[in-house]
Amino acid sequence: MSPALSPALRPAPLVDQFVAGMPQLCYNGLSENWLLKECGHRHWLTIAQQQGQAQPEFRDATGHKVYAAFTLVRIHAARLDQVGENDAFALSSQGCPAGRAQHYSRHSLAVHGQQAGTVEMLSAFVRRAQAGNNRSVVRAAMADTPPAAHEPALAAAAQDFAQRGRQHRAQAADPGPAAASKRFDTLYTPCPNNDFNGADLLYFASFQALVDRAEWAWMLHTQPPGRPATLLERELVFYGNLNLGDGVRTGLVPQACGNGQLAHHSRLCRDSDGSRIADVFTRKLAPRRLD
């Protein structure tokens, strides 16, 4: 068994080097989906590090197994198109608590000696109130853990990001009839072997994939095929999950955005009852015609 880490020590950043191959790449450079999955895994590792555990195995105050479910994820200053085949790139990750049962992490991507994006993540510990029912996911009551020292700037960033999440929830209103008239709707039934994770929940990175599928379908519906738009910024606000066999309806609403950019707000709802499970805000460089 690996020895436990000391929570009294200031956790060091997790820094790893990668070489871009086909698993990490997509049409536009580094795969956003791969990046989210990798950062999600590293987020788990930073929580274990914070709590003095060698492995990310978490239980609530009553001993139930719990998982860190993301409530807010943001990618900004993205330059994923700068990563090409066989390029070396690095990820540096740090994390700290953002409240009793919330955790924050920040991941910096660098390639060719330049920053190529930052991923910020906020999670809360959750469990199912009813076994096997993903619609019964609730916040978990966690026992107190020994405090760890953290960089003041990182702790401040965690509090700011948690406040950003609260503001999203306070402002999450119906887009209104004007937006509905521009909305492009798609329906997708997630696949258990590709869209759900090992905790049997719809994986947070699958929400991003659903929005990109909806965006591409909208582009093909409204204009001749071109090169896919290049990511600049994306923010995912999570509210719930769904069970196997249920579908996800994605309502994509284009937003006015100049400077050769494309922006849209996508609302993801369960097909079975219409409940909102996520809002996703996207900003990209507008697509170009194929050469």
MIMARFI-351162 format. One record per residue (C-alpha): residue number from 1; residue in one letter; z negated, x negated, y. Coordinates in steps of 0.1 Angstrom, whole numbers, plus 5000, padded with zeros to 4 digits. Last residue first. Layout:
% MIMARFI-351162
{k:NUM	r:A	Z:Z	X:X	Y:Y}
...
***
This chain:
% MIMARFI-351162
{k:291	r:D	Z:5492	X:5094	Y:5254}
{k:290	r:L	Z:5469	X:5123	Y:5247}
{k:289	r:R	Z:5459	X:5142	Y:5278}
{k:288	r:R	Z:5426	X:5132	Y:5293}
{k:287	r:P	Z:5393	X:5149	Y:5288}
{k:286	r:A	Z:5368	X:5154	Y:5317}
{k:285	r:L	Z:5340	X:5129	Y:5318}
{k:284	r:K	Z:5310	X:5147	Y:5304}
{k:283	r:R	Z:5279	X:5167	Y:5314}
{k:282	r:T	Z:5261	X:5189	Y:5289}
{k:281	r:F	Z:5231	X:5213	Y:5291}
{k:280	r:V	Z:5219	X:5227	Y:5258}
{k:279	r:D	Z:5196	X:5257	Y:5254}
{k:278	r:A	Z:5181	X:5263	Y:5220}
{k:277	r:I	Z:5167	X:5288	Y:5195}
{k:276	r:R	Z:5174	X:5321	Y:5213}
{k:275	r:S	Z:5168	X:5351	Y:5192}
{k:274	r:G	Z:5198	X:5373	Y:5184}
{k:273	r:D	Z:5183	X:5388	Y:5153}
{k:272	r:S	Z:5204	X:5376	Y:5123}
{k:271	r:D	Z:5229	X:5355	Y:5143}
{k:270	r:R	Z:5202	X:5331	Y:5156}
{k:269	r:C	Z:5210	X:5320	Y:5191}
{k:268	r:L	Z:5223	X:5289	Y:5208}
{k:267	r:R	Z:5229	X:5289	Y:5245}
{k:266	r:S	Z:5254	X:5264	Y:5258}
{k:265	r:H	Z:5255	X:5253	Y:5294}
{k:264	r:H	Z:5287	X:5234	Y:5305}
{k:263	r:A	Z:5299	X:5205	Y:5325}
{k:262	r:L	Z:5332	X:5186	Y:5328}
{k:261	r:Q	Z:5338	X:5157	Y:5352}
{k:260	r:G	Z:5367	X:5145	Y:5371}
{k:259	r:N	Z:5347	X:5141	Y:5403}
{k:258	r:G	Z:5338	X:5178	Y:5404}
{k:257	r:C	Z:5317	X:5201	Y:5383}
{k:256	r:A	Z:5317	X:5239	Y:5383}
{k:255	r:Q	Z:5301	X:5251	Y:5351}
{k:254	r:P	Z:5316	X:5262	Y:5318}
{k:253	r:V	Z:5295	X:5287	Y:5297}
{k:252	r:L	Z:5293	X:5281	Y:5260}
{k:251	r:G	Z:5277	X:5308	Y:5239}
{k:250	r:T	Z:5268	X:5294	Y:5205}
{k:249	r:R	Z:5260	X:5319	Y:5177}
{k:248	r:V	Z:5241	X:5303	Y:5149}
{k:247	r:G	Z:5242	X:5318	Y:5114}
{k:246	r:D	Z:5216	X:5325	Y:5088}
{k:245	r:G	Z:5221	X:5315	Y:5052}
{k:244	r:L	Z:5192	X:5291	Y:5051}
{k:243	r:N	Z:5165	X:5300	Y:5076}
{k:242	r:L	Z:5164	X:5295	Y:5113}
{k:241	r:N	Z:5147	X:5274	Y:5140}
{k:240	r:G	Z:5130	X:5278	Y:5174}
{k:239	r:Y	Z:5127	X:5270	Y:5210}
{k:238	r:F	Z:5145	X:5236	Y:5216}
{k:237	r:V	Z:5158	X:5223	Y:5249}
{k:236	r:L	Z:5186	X:5198	Y:5246}
{k:235	r:E	Z:5198	X:5177	Y:5275}
{k:234	r:R	Z:5231	X:5159	Y:5276}
{k:233	r:E	Z:5245	X:5133	Y:5300}
{k:232	r:L	Z:5276	X:5112	Y:5304}
{k:231	r:L	Z:5295	X:5120	Y:5272}
{k:230	r:T	Z:5333	X:5114	Y:5270}
{k:229	r:A	Z:5356	X:5144	Y:5267}
{k:228	r:P	Z:5378	X:5145	Y:5237}
{k:227	r:R	Z:5414	X:5132	Y:5241}
{k:226	r:G	Z:5438	X:5160	Y:5248}
{k:225	r:P	Z:5450	X:5192	Y:5231}
{k:224	r:P	Z:5467	X:5217	Y:5254}
{k:223	r:Q	Z:5443	X:5240	Y:5273}
{k:222	r:T	Z:5420	X:5270	Y:5270}
{k:221	r:H	Z:5416	X:5276	Y:5232}
{k:220	r:L	Z:5418	X:5240	Y:5222}
{k:219	r:M	Z:5391	X:5232	Y:5248}
{k:218	r:W	Z:5369	X:5261	Y:5237}
{k:217	r:A	Z:5371	X:5249	Y:5201}
{k:216	r:W	Z:5362	X:5214	Y:5211}
{k:215	r:E	Z:5332	X:5226	Y:5231}
{k:214	r:A	Z:5320	X:5249	Y:5203}
{k:213	r:R	Z:5322	X:5220	Y:5178}
{k:212	r:D	Z:5304	X:5197	Y:5203}
{k:211	r:V	Z:5277	X:5224	Y:5208}
{k:210	r:L	Z:5272	X:5227	Y:5170}
{k:209	r:A	Z:5269	X:5189	Y:5166}
{k:208	r:Q	Z:5242	X:5188	Y:5193}
{k:207	r:F	Z:5222	X:5215	Y:5175}
{k:206	r:S	Z:5228	X:5195	Y:5142}
{k:205	r:A	Z:5209	X:5166	Y:5157}
{k:204	r:F	Z:5177	X:5187	Y:5157}
{k:203	r:Y	Z:5180	X:5193	Y:5120}
{k:202	r:L	Z:5178	X:5229	Y:5108}
{k:201	r:L	Z:5146	X:5228	Y:5089}
{k:200	r:D	Z:5142	X:5220	Y:5051}
{k:199	r:A	Z:5117	X:5192	Y:5059}
{k:198	r:G	Z:5143	X:5168	Y:5044}
{k:197	r:N	Z:5168	X:5179	Y:5071}
{k:196	r:F	Z:5193	X:5208	Y:5074}
{k:195	r:D	Z:5228	X:5205	Y:5088}
{k:194	r:N	Z:5248	X:5186	Y:5061}
{k:193	r:N	Z:5236	X:5197	Y:5026}
{k:192	r:P	Z:5221	X:5230	Y:5037}
{k:191	r:C	Z:5253	X:5240	Y:5056}
{k:190	r:P	Z:5249	X:5258	Y:5089}
{k:189	r:T	Z:5268	X:5291	Y:5094}
{k:188	r:Y	Z:5288	X:5288	Y:5126}
{k:187	r:L	Z:5297	X:5315	Y:5152}
{k:186	r:T	Z:5315	X:5308	Y:5184}
{k:185	r:D	Z:5314	X:5324	Y:5218}
{k:184	r:F	Z:5331	X:5313	Y:5250}
{k:183	r:R	Z:5313	X:5326	Y:5281}
{k:182	r:K	Z:5332	X:5331	Y:5313}
{k:181	r:S	Z:5324	X:5368	Y:5317}
{k:180	r:A	Z:5288	X:5361	Y:5305}
{k:179	r:A	Z:5283	X:5337	Y:5334}
{k:178	r:A	Z:5290	X:5365	Y:5359}
{k:177	r:P	Z:5269	X:5390	Y:5339}
{k:176	r:G	Z:5237	X:5370	Y:5340}
{k:175	r:P	Z:5226	X:5336	Y:5325}
{k:174	r:D	Z:5195	X:5352	Y:5311}
{k:173	r:A	Z:5165	X:5332	Y:5322}
{k:172	r:A	Z:5150	X:5299	Y:5311}
{k:171	r:Q	Z:5133	X:5288	Y:5344}
{k:170	r:A	Z:5098	X:5285	Y:5330}
{k:169	r:R	Z:5109	X:5270	Y:5298}
{k:168	r:H	Z:5130	X:5243	Y:5315}
{k:167	r:Q	Z:5101	X:5236	Y:5339}
{k:166	r:R	Z:5077	X:5231	Y:5310}
{k:165	r:G	Z:5101	X:5206	Y:5295}
{k:164	r:R	Z:5104	X:5186	Y:5327}
{k:163	r:Q	Z:5066	X:5185	Y:5329}
{k:162	r:A	Z:5066	X:5169	Y:5295}
{k:161	r:F	Z:5092	X:5144	Y:5308}
{k:160	r:D	Z:5070	X:5135	Y:5338}
{k:159	r:Q	Z:5040	X:5131	Y:5316}
{k:158	r:A	Z:5058	X:5108	Y:5293}
{k:157	r:A	Z:5073	X:5088	Y:5322}
{k:156	r:A	Z:5038	X:5083	Y:5335}
{k:155	r:A	Z:5026	X:5070	Y:5302}
{k:154	r:L	Z:5055	X:5046	Y:5300}
{k:153	r:A	Z:5048	X:5033	Y:5335}
{k:152	r:P	Z:5011	X:5028	Y:5327}
{k:151	r:E	Z:5020	X:5007	Y:5296}
{k:150	r:H	Z:5000	X:5020	Y:5267}
{k:149	r:A	Z:4966	X:5014	Y:5251}
{k:148	r:A	Z:4958	X:5034	Y:5220}
{k:147	r:P	Z:4933	X:5063	Y:5218}
{k:146	r:P	Z:4916	X:5071	Y:5184}
{k:145	r:T	Z:4930	X:5103	Y:5170}
{k:144	r:D	Z:4917	X:5138	Y:5176}
{k:143	r:A	Z:4925	X:5164	Y:5149}
{k:142	r:M	Z:4957	X:5184	Y:5153}
{k:141	r:A	Z:4961	X:5221	Y:5155}
{k:140	r:A	Z:4998	X:5227	Y:5145}
{k:139	r:R	Z:5023	X:5246	Y:5167}
{k:138	r:V	Z:5040	X:5274	Y:5149}
{k:137	r:V	Z:5071	X:5277	Y:5126}
{k:136	r:S	Z:5074	X:5312	Y:5112}
{k:135	r:R	Z:5112	X:5315	Y:5116}
{k:134	r:N	Z:5116	X:5286	Y:5092}
{k:133	r:N	Z:5101	X:5307	Y:5064}
{k:132	r:G	Z:5096	X:5287	Y:5032}
{k:131	r:A	Z:5058	X:5290	Y:5033}
{k:130	r:Q	Z:5046	X:5314	Y:5060}
{k:129	r:A	Z:5028	X:5299	Y:5091}
{k:128	r:R	Z:5051	X:5270	Y:5089}
{k:127	r:R	Z:5039	X:5238	Y:5105}
{k:126	r:V	Z:5044	X:5221	Y:5139}
{k:125	r:F	Z:5035	X:5189	Y:5157}
{k:124	r:A	Z:5051	X:5187	Y:5191}
{k:123	r:S	Z:5080	X:5165	Y:5202}
{k:122	r:L	Z:5095	X:5149	Y:5233}
{k:121	r:M	Z:5125	X:5126	Y:5233}
{k:120	r:E	Z:5142	X:5104	Y:5259}
{k:119	r:V	Z:5175	X:5087	Y:5251}
{k:118	r:T	Z:5188	X:5060	Y:5275}
{k:117	r:G	Z:5224	X:5048	Y:5277}
{k:116	r:A	Z:5248	X:5018	Y:5276}
{k:115	r:Q	Z:5227	X:4991	Y:5293}
{k:114	r:Q	Z:5247	X:4959	Y:5295}
{k:113	r:G	Z:5245	X:4926	Y:5275}
{k:112	r:H	Z:5277	X:4935	Y:5256}
{k:111	r:V	Z:5259	X:4966	Y:5243}
{k:110	r:A	Z:5224	X:4980	Y:5251}
{k:109	r:L	Z:5208	X:5013	Y:5242}
{k:108	r:S	Z:5173	X:5021	Y:5254}
{k:107	r:H	Z:5151	X:5045	Y:5235}
{k:106	r:R	Z:5122	X:5064	Y:5251}
{k:105	r:S	Z:5096	X:5083	Y:5231}
{k:104	r:Y	Z:5071	X:5110	Y:5239}
{k:103	r:H	Z:5045	X:5127	Y:5217}
{k:102	r:Q	Z:5028	X:5161	Y:5219}
{k:101	r:A	Z:4998	X:5173	Y:5200}
{k:100	r:R	Z:4969	X:5162	Y:5223}
{k:99	r:G	Z:4991	X:5155	Y:5254}
{k:98	r:A	Z:5021	X:5133	Y:5261}
{k:97	r:P	Z:5012	X:5106	Y:5235}
{k:96	r:C	Z:5031	X:5073	Y:5237}
{k:95	r:G	Z:5065	X:5058	Y:5225}
{k:94	r:Q	Z:5087	X:5028	Y:5228}
{k:93	r:S	Z:5121	X:5021	Y:5214}
{k:92	r:S	Z:5147	X:4993	Y:5220}
{k:91	r:L	Z:5181	X:4998	Y:5204}
{k:90	r:A	Z:5206	X:4969	Y:5203}
{k:89	r:F	Z:5244	X:4966	Y:5200}
{k:88	r:A	Z:5268	X:4943	Y:5182}
{k:87	r:D	Z:5304	X:4954	Y:5182}
{k:86	r:N	Z:5322	X:4955	Y:5149}
{k:85	r:E	Z:5343	X:4986	Y:5159}
{k:84	r:G	Z:5337	X:4996	Y:5195}
{k:83	r:V	Z:5307	X:5005	Y:5217}
{k:82	r:Q	Z:5317	X:5010	Y:5254}
{k:81	r:D	Z:5325	X:5046	Y:5247}
{k:80	r:L	Z:5288	X:5053	Y:5244}
{k:79	r:R	Z:5284	X:5048	Y:5281}
{k:78	r:A	Z:5255	X:5072	Y:5286}
{k:77	r:A	Z:5234	X:5072	Y:5318}
{k:76	r:H	Z:5215	X:5100	Y:5302}
{k:75	r:I	Z:5206	X:5114	Y:5268}
{k:74	r:R	Z:5178	X:5140	Y:5269}
{k:73	r:V	Z:5157	X:5156	Y:5241}
{k:72	r:L	Z:5132	X:5184	Y:5245}
{k:71	r:T	Z:5110	X:5204	Y:5220}
{k:70	r:F	Z:5115	X:5181	Y:5190}
{k:69	r:A	Z:5096	X:5190	Y:5159}
{k:68	r:A	Z:5071	X:5164	Y:5147}
{k:67	r:Y	Z:5062	X:5176	Y:5112}
{k:66	r:V	Z:5030	X:5188	Y:5096}
{k:65	r:K	Z:5014	X:5186	Y:5062}
{k:64	r:H	Z:4983	X:5208	Y:5061}
{k:63	r:G	Z:4949	X:5190	Y:5060}
{k:62	r:T	Z:4929	X:5215	Y:5081}
{k:61	r:A	Z:4930	X:5193	Y:5112}
{k:60	r:D	Z:4967	X:5188	Y:5109}
{k:59	r:R	Z:4985	X:5163	Y:5086}
{k:58	r:F	Z:5010	X:5135	Y:5094}
{k:57	r:E	Z:5029	X:5110	Y:5072}
{k:56	r:P	Z:5049	X:5086	Y:5093}
{k:55	r:Q	Z:5041	X:5054	Y:5074}
{k:54	r:A	Z:5020	X:5023	Y:5083}
{k:53	r:Q	Z:4996	X:5045	Y:5103}
{k:52	r:G	Z:4976	X:5034	Y:5134}
{k:51	r:Q	Z:4982	X:5066	Y:5153}
{k:50	r:Q	Z:5004	X:5051	Y:5179}
{k:49	r:Q	Z:5025	X:5032	Y:5152}
{k:48	r:A	Z:5029	X:5065	Y:5132}
{k:47	r:I	Z:5041	X:5082	Y:5164}
{k:46	r:T	Z:5064	X:5053	Y:5171}
{k:45	r:L	Z:5079	X:5055	Y:5136}
{k:44	r:W	Z:5086	X:5092	Y:5140}
{k:43	r:H	Z:5105	X:5085	Y:5173}
{k:42	r:R	Z:5124	X:5058	Y:5155}
{k:41	r:H	Z:5137	X:5084	Y:5130}
{k:40	r:G	Z:5147	X:5107	Y:5159}
{k:39	r:C	Z:5164	X:5077	Y:5177}
{k:38	r:E	Z:5185	X:5071	Y:5146}
{k:37	r:K	Z:5194	X:5107	Y:5142}
{k:36	r:L	Z:5203	X:5110	Y:5179}
{k:35	r:L	Z:5224	X:5079	Y:5179}
{k:34	r:W	Z:5243	X:5091	Y:5148}
{k:33	r:N	Z:5251	X:5123	Y:5165}
{k:32	r:E	Z:5261	X:5106	Y:5197}
{k:31	r:S	Z:5286	X:5085	Y:5177}
{k:30	r:L	Z:5293	X:5052	Y:5193}
{k:29	r:G	Z:5329	X:5051	Y:5205}
{k:28	r:N	Z:5350	X:5081	Y:5214}
{k:27	r:Y	Z:5366	X:5090	Y:5181}
{k:26	r:C	Z:5333	X:5084	Y:5162}
{k:25	r:L	Z:5313	X:5053	Y:5153}
{k:24	r:Q	Z:5279	X:5046	Y:5136}
{k:23	r:P	Z:5289	X:5053	Y:5100}
{k:22	r:M	Z:5323	X:5036	Y:5105}
{k:21	r:G	Z:5308	X:5003	Y:5116}
{k:20	r:A	Z:5290	X:4992	Y:5148}
{k:19	r:V	Z:5267	X:4962	Y:5141}
{k:18	r:F	Z:5231	X:4969	Y:5148}
{k:17	r:Q	Z:5201	X:4950	Y:5163}
{k:16	r:D	Z:5166	X:4964	Y:5163}
{k:15	r:V	Z:5137	X:4965	Y:5188}
{k:14	r:L	Z:5106	X:4986	Y:5183}
{k:13	r:P	Z:5085	X:4981	Y:5214}
{k:12	r:A	Z:5050	X:4967	Y:5208}
{k:11	r:P	Z:5021	X:4990	Y:5204}
{k:10	r:R	Z:4991	X:4982	Y:5226}
{k:9	r:L	Z:4963	X:4974	Y:5202}
{k:8	r:A	Z:4934	X:4998	Y:5196}
{k:7	r:P	Z:4955	X:5018	Y:5171}
{k:6	r:S	Z:4952	X:4990	Y:5146}
{k:5	r:L	Z:4979	X:4993	Y:5120}
{k:4	r:A	Z:4971	X:5004	Y:5085}
{k:3	r:P	Z:4979	X:4979	Y:5057}
{k:2	r:S	Z:5009	X:4987	Y:5035}
{k:1	r:M	Z:5000	X:5000	Y:5000}
***
